[in-house]
Amino acid sequence: MAQKHAISPTREENYPEWYQQVVRAADMAENSPVRGCMVIKPWGYAVWENIQKNLDARFKATGHVNAYFPLFVPLSFLQREARHVEGFAKECAVVTHHRLEAGPDGELVPAPSAKLDEPLIVRPTSETIIGEMFAKWIQSYRDLPLLLNQWCNIVRWEMRTRLFLRTTEFLWQEGHTAHATRQEALEETDRMLGVYADFAQDFLGVPVIKGVKTPSERFPGAVDTYAIEAMMQDRKALQAGTSHFLGQNFSKAVGIRFLDDSGSEQHVWTTSWGMTTRMVGAMIMTHGDDDGVVLPPCVAPSQVVILPVIHKDEVRSQVMEYCQSLARELAEQSFAGQPVRVEVDSRDLRGGEKTWSWIKKGVPVRLEIGPRDIAQDSVFMGRRDKGPREKKGVPRSEFVGGISELLQEIQQGLFDRARKLRDTHSHKIDSRQEFYDFFTPKSRKRPEIHGGFAYAHWSGDRSEEETAKSDLGVTIRCIPLDSPEEDGKCVLSGKPSPKRVIWAKAY
Amino acid sequence: MAQKHAISPTREENYPEWYQQVVRAADMAENSPVRGCMVIKPWGYAVWENIQKNLDARFKATGHVNAYFPLFVPLSFLQREARHVEGFAKECAVVTHHRLEAGPDGELVPAPSAKLDEPLIVRPTSETIIGEMFAKWIQSYRDLPLLLNQWCNIVRWEMRTRLFLRTTEFLWQEGHTAHATRQEALEETDRMLGVYADFAQDFLGVPVIKGVKTPSERFPGAVDTYAIEAMMQDRKALQAGTSHFLGQNFSKAVGIRFLDDSGSEQHVWTTSWGMTTRMVGAMIMTHGDDDGVVLPPCVAPSQVVILPVIHKDEVRSQVMEYCQSLARELAEQSFAGQPVRVEVDSRDLRGGEKTWSWIKKGVPVRLEIGPRDIAQDSVFMGRRDKGPREKKGVPRSEFVGGISELLQEIQQGLFDRARKLRDTHSHKIDSRQEFYDFFTPKSRKRPEIHGGFAYAHWSGDRSEEETAKSDLGVTIRCIPLDSPEEDGKCVLSGKPSPKRVIWAKAY
């Protein structure tokens, strides 16, 4: 008999639908009545809060400070950088009026007398509005570098949306920095790419590859876009964070000038970098299994959940007291520099239902505590990274003393498992036939899961990318920073190529 | 000779202009190129981050969890509650298109083909969109109470704006809760009013009065609006946080029903409550003086700033080492349950300029450290709550050992000073003449600062409020919760009144 799972369909059966069901079962987010906009529910938002807290500390440790800039960007600002406006004009929410009034049929309509002289765009990104302020604030080399970040909401009108992964409104942080020299701006771009990579790997357990984008995948207005790329369990790539070297494109478009130390006027060099609520989806698709979400301990809102097992009313107070004292003791332990996060679930629900709710939510460690466990002064433990029925008794003191180590083991184990999956499905590919085979579904039973990362040569020609995209839906995810120079021939055109790049289907 | 001050004009000379200059001198915020929207600069945003952190912990301690709901509210949602839409229709940003395209003259315009079927309103508050989700989530009494909060941005199209105090876009938190009974919802409304009052007083040092609003000042759609009211130094009132008992108005408008424990269908009872970036302005206007911002230690991004005094290059390393070790030692002390926040300012600026920059920013304690202080193992200390030239030497160990107490003394002192000002300008007023005198400027030299809180009788008649507003620009700020029953006569109409209310000019 096939093993039963909490999530239907399984990943093998239908990966995209599995993802939707996992998010729903964990109660992390759902679609709202506003087209393309999601509601982030408490469990999902608590994950985002942990992401924010950790990432924010990394930004501050690298010298950045937070600020806040307007939600609205005047249309004329967006137009200042030609490629920038071209990249965003097709997907932006436009504010045209500032008042409603009763229309001819009594229903409210935008008041014609309150039409804005200039439409406002709900920020799809803030380079131009922040650049405008930079132009005001920066006069001299003494004002540089200027290292700012903001946490905010962003709107890009998407036609096909998916919870966390692609939504019309999403939450993110956007760093914006200005520097006196090209070299310093390049170093900043690289530094923040490194911060993102470390964060993704160490905190979310998501292995990533650092690379640079090809011109066709660049941020509109950037000189170079760097990104970290991860592989999901359906072997598709997901861009998990980007760091842009903007050169002097925006400083010239907006007019951000400074006097250098020799007194001559220069344009500053800028960067921008962002990570979004998409990371929550990336993390779910990296670690989730057929029983639901699997949270790495670092990001889990609760790292340990205690489930009191109360079959008779007369044991209630004894069991609850034991659970509460255990929770207090655990909260005095620390993991990754913070107190262990423990929750006692005393809801009046059937035991099985309760246990499964926490499995689906992905809590790393579950403890079931009943009179028998108390008698033995032990805990009955289940780990989310093991099978749901694979539980064992552990003496209480041993469990409490080892909690930090256990959480670290789970954190590392999830990362290792994800890296193994990625490495298993990463291949050097040297012929066109092999390339097409790699990206063609093998069976009708599992149409979604196939392919992976193809390390193949590319001559640098745009037409090769277009062929791969139209024939296979495959794009160049990045040119890995650590990709060695190696003479070869483009797998598609046969033209000479200096190095391999990563080709994949992508989110 | 008159004493010189860092801020011109002084409070006495021109209070509104003093406020603008103080915010500018502290580099906390400035106007953006987007009409009515402000840019919150790093020092101002750090204050907001401290407010968020403390307030959020208070919400969580009272059982609330955070979530996130869409920025956009469909027009039809806003229309569901008649008074609600009436209250917000006149000041909302309306999104009508989702794409730009080249117009006849080549400039970008909203694409006619991308006109939305239904306009979207940028949230002026979220009762209706959150209510829509509540209606989906709540089925049974077991789902209640539902206690949510969100931190987000809000847009209300304001015609006259002032940094922090009134801006078209602002940041806030909005709590939204649903309950099975009227009583529970009333208790929640009261609980959150209490959380706001404690926060304002204990954390920001802003003394407040808890009260209920008259019908004319109610939140559109509320049954009752409770608020905390503070007095600024120009004796005007400022509403610093509101907690609304919404009754079943929104649950009936939106359709939020549940099965109670006897199986019969009921509408839930809801509340909402909010506090905004306005509190930063309230705090500045409560404590600021003619030298700039004065920050209560609890909310100060830096509680102690260390200013190395280096007149000769050969003492530089000795002075810097002493300052750094002092900073480390101070950071090991704690105040209000957190490590003391210390900053060493090693910028290459003239000493006076540097010192004054921190005075204007409002840092509670400044330490100047030069070779002479090091020789005596002492610190040369200035307190922001004292005059700028009132400094004294303190032995280092005494200072470090007493830092927590010192910060507490400053925190309490600011609160006491503010309460004294409020009490001095709060009067029982029993005649019409006295009332008019109280609210009439006394001299042309200081037209702004006059009046205060008039505790005067009000019969409950709307026309009395209208008279005070049109004659004097005075409104009823609240009916204090602790106002005793006391027979009297309305000061304006002579009609019988059961209690005194607070009348004042207001922000």
Interface residues (C-beta under 8 A of the other chain):
Chain A: S32 P33 V34 C37 M38 V39 I40 K41 P42 Y45 A46 W48 E49 V65 N66 A67 Y68 F69 P70 L71 F72 V73 P74 L75 F77 L78 Q79 V85 A89 K90 E91 C92 A93 V94 V95 T96 H97 H98 R99 L100 E101 E107 L108 V109 P110 P119 L120 I121 V122 I129 E132 M133 L148 C152 N153 V155 W157 E169 L171
Chain B: S32 P33 V34 C37 M38 V39 I40 K41 P42 Y45 A46 W48 E49 V65 N66 A67 Y68 F69 P70 L71 F72 V73 P74 L75 F77 L78 Q79 V85 A89 K90 E91 C92 A93 V94 V95 T96 H97 H98 R99 L100 E101 E107 L108 V109 P110 P119 L120 I121 V122 I129 E132 M133 L148 C152 N153 V155 W157 E169 L171
